[in-house]
Amino acid sequence: MKRKICLILCLVLILSAVLSGCGKKEEPAPVTGGEDETEETVVNPAKTRDGASDTLIIGTHETKGDFVPGIAGEVYDGYVVDLIFDGLISNDKEGNPTSHLAKNWDISEDHKTYTFHLVEGVKFTDGTPLTAKDVEFTYTFLCDPSYDGPRSSYVEDLVGYDEYHNGSATNVAGIKVIDDHTISFTFKTAMITHIWDLILGIMPSHIYAYEKGNIQPIKDKMNTPIGSGSFILAKYEPKQYVEFTANENYFLGAPKIKKLILKFTTAETQMQELEKGTIDVQLAVPPKEENKNMADDAEFLNIHSFPDNGYGYMGFNLRDERLSDKRVRQALTYGFNRQQFVDVYYQGYAEVSNVPVSQVSWAYTEDINKYEYDPEKAKALLDEAGWKPGADGIREKDGKRLEFVWDTYTDSKYVETLIPMLKADWEKIGVKVEPNLMEFAALTEKVYDKQEFEMFNMAWSLSIDPDSKEIFHSSADVPGGFNSGGFRNEENDKLIDEGRMEFDQEKRAAIYQEWVKLINEELPYMFMTQNLVWDVVNNRVKNFNTSPYETFTYPVTILNVELEQ
């Protein structure tokens, strides 16, 4: 299972605009009972919904529809992939790697070869046995010359990758099938992070077969995925929902929930749908007092709260010569009152973020610049960089203006709150910004696939490990890669690579803390917020246990969820 939100070394993930959404809007309906009901009686509407006894409906953001391991890049597509496909390993609540399809594994003395021993008897949902050949197929797919997804870093260090990807080799030498239930991976470099490169969901080779150099047949099946996971995709209605049925033959035991629906909700309607009972769970509800009050008033809704292993940010395109100067990026950060935004929008349920790691991570350090709001310092930095106020107050230099288009997403209270505050603050320092709103899927395509933007805002859901090669390393500065802003810095690459190759935890911590300070100085992003995560759950749903490192898709949760009859 690919643990995007919490596991993939760098990030899984993907782009988590947890405060936005797309889908049909519904008007609130009164929650009442019969004529004899007293005013104090509170009815749980989900208990009376047709089919409610065996159907769990979870509200979430709209998916993009990339339901293939290795291609899925967003958290929301990742939910679907994780329910349908199993990986060799998983992780526990503390973030340690645990067995899954692999019952155990061995690591060579030089830390370069990982040998996995598969659980026997696992089958894909079409009844075909899952073997080491399918594991080999899945990882060879990532090595293909035509592969253009976001997971190249998983395989680039494999022995034989270059010969296969760039040459005429017919297989990847570092991937060896020993027998039906044993496979090994040999890397060129010993890296502590390699274990997390081996978490990708395993695809059935007989379903996704393709010829080397043309992975299009795999892409053609993105909306009809078949795996070995706990659930089977039954129906996908773009912009509406994804429907699943339980895999009764799942190797860890059948889910107690027989039917699962991921319904696409919006920030405006998600609490209303919870109150009406049209959804049982809403993931990532904005942690705000008004939402807490609505949940408390309903009495049958519970807030499951935990610290977010992620952060919100404003991304800059450093290929734009106006933004290539870090003094401009620093000025933009000093020039926006981020604390005021946190106070207004999150009302005490978030903190200002200044670095690309969670404050609970062992890689975090307080020895950083907090960039507290200081418009005078912002002006001084812009003056130093040669940007002088023009006739209308907007700064100019060499015939160019500090006037930016900010690409962002629709249907988001977060964005609606941010727009006027950001525009007003930046105007005070001589910078003009105009928001360009679009659906989230269109935004991700523009930012990551086309790299056609000046600035944008999103959020990252981070992995347990602080390694961020997929996001900030210069090797990720490719179309489709996560380093969409084009951040290139030799010291950055050096520290990231050193952190991946260090096996001593204390020494790793020192490396990453040095890296954190570098990013804090260079500011490829304007870091925004780190907030609490609120999953709001109807009290008829039992055992819905999520955490910073375990999403609802983990077997420990989804297999044990029950609905009160």
C-alpha positions, 0 to 999 in steps of 0.5 A: 500500500502506498502510504502517501499521506504518511509514508513515502519518504519524501512525500507522498503526496501529494497535493493536499488542498485539504480545505478545498473541494469540488462537487454538488452543493446541497442545501441544509435540511432540518433534523427532526423526528416525528410529531411527538418528538420533544424539542430536546430529542436529537435524531441521527439521520444517518441511522434512517438512511436507506442502505445505511446498515452496510454502507459507509459514506466518506466525504472527501475532495474530488479525485483526479482519476489517476487510479494507478500506483506510480501515476497517482500523485494527489492524496485523494487519488491515493485513497483509491489506490490504497484501498485497491492495491497492496504494497510489500510493506506498510507502517505502524502508528509510530511510523516504523515499517511493518510487513504487509504483502511481504511477511518479512524481509532481509537486508544485506550487510552493505545495506544495498540489497533488500530481499522480500518473502511474500505472503503465500495465497494472496490473490488479485480480485480476479482470482489470479495469484499474486507472485514475485513476477507481479512485484517485478512488473510493477517496479519495472514499470517505474523504470520504463523509458516512457514513464512520466509519473512522479515516482521515478526517485523510487527506482533511479538508484536500482542497479540496472536502471540506467541500462533499462531506462536509457538503453536496450536492456530487457530487464532491470538487473537490480530486480531479481525474482528468486521464486514465486514468493521471493524477490530482491532489490539491489541498489547502487547506493546504501540509503536508509530511505530505500525501504520506503521506496518499496511501498508501491501498490503491486499491479497484476502483470496480466492486467496491465501488460504493455510493451517497453517504451509505451506505458499508454495501455496502463494509463488507459486502465486508470479508471478501471483498477484491479488489485489485491486490496481490501476493496474493489472499485464498483463505479466511478462517477467523475465529480461525484463519487467513487463506489467500492465493494468489499473484497470478501477474499482479502488475505487479511480478512474481509472488511466488516463494511460491505460497501464504501463510497467516497463522496466528493464534498465541498468546504461549503457543504461538508458540515451540512451533509454530516448534519443531514446524514448524507455522509458518515465521515468527513475527512479533513474538516477545517479546524474552526470554531464554527465547525466545532459548534456545529458538531457539538450541536448535532450531538451525534458527531464526534471530532477526531483531532490530531496534528497535521503531518504537513503544511500549507504553502505558496509556491514560487516559480523560480524560473521567473527572474523576478522570483529567482532573487531570494530577497524578493521571496523573503520580502514577500514572506515578511510582507504578509501577516501570516499570523493574522491569517492563522488567527482569522481563518483557523481561530487558534487551531493552527500555527504559522509554518516556516520550514518544510517539516512538521514541528513534531518531526525529529528533523525540526529545529527552532533555530530558524528565522520566523519571518514575523510580519515586518513590512518595513523590512520587506520594503528594504529588501525590495529596495536592496534588490533594485525594485523601486515604486512606480507611479502607481506604487507598484515596484518596477525594475528594468521595465518589469513590474512586481505584478503576479498572477496567483493560480489557486483553486475554487470552492475553498473558504481558505482561499476566499479568506486568503485572497483579500488579506494577501492582496492588501498586505502585498500592495502595502509593500508595492507588490500586486497580485491577482488570483486566477481560480480554477478547479483543483485538478486543473491547478495540479496539471498546470503546476506540475505537468505544464509548469506554467505559473508564476505562483500558486498555493497548495499544501503537502501531506508529508511522509514519516521520514523527512527526506524531501528529495521528491519535492526539493531536489534538482532531480525532481525539477522535471515535467510531472515532478514535484519540484515544479518551482525549479528550485536548484541549489547545490548545497540543498542537493548535497544535504538531501543526498547525505541525509538519505545515506546516513544510518545514524539517527543523531547524525541524520537529525543534524544533517536535516536540521542544517537542511531545514535552515537552508530552506528557511533562508532560501524560501523556495516557498512562502510557508504558511500554516501547520494545522490540526486535522479534524475528521468528523465522524458520525457516532454510528461509525465505530473504530474509525481510527486515524492518526498523522501516520495512518489514514483510514485506508490502512487495514488496521482501520478500514478492516475494523470499521463497523456501522451500528445497526 
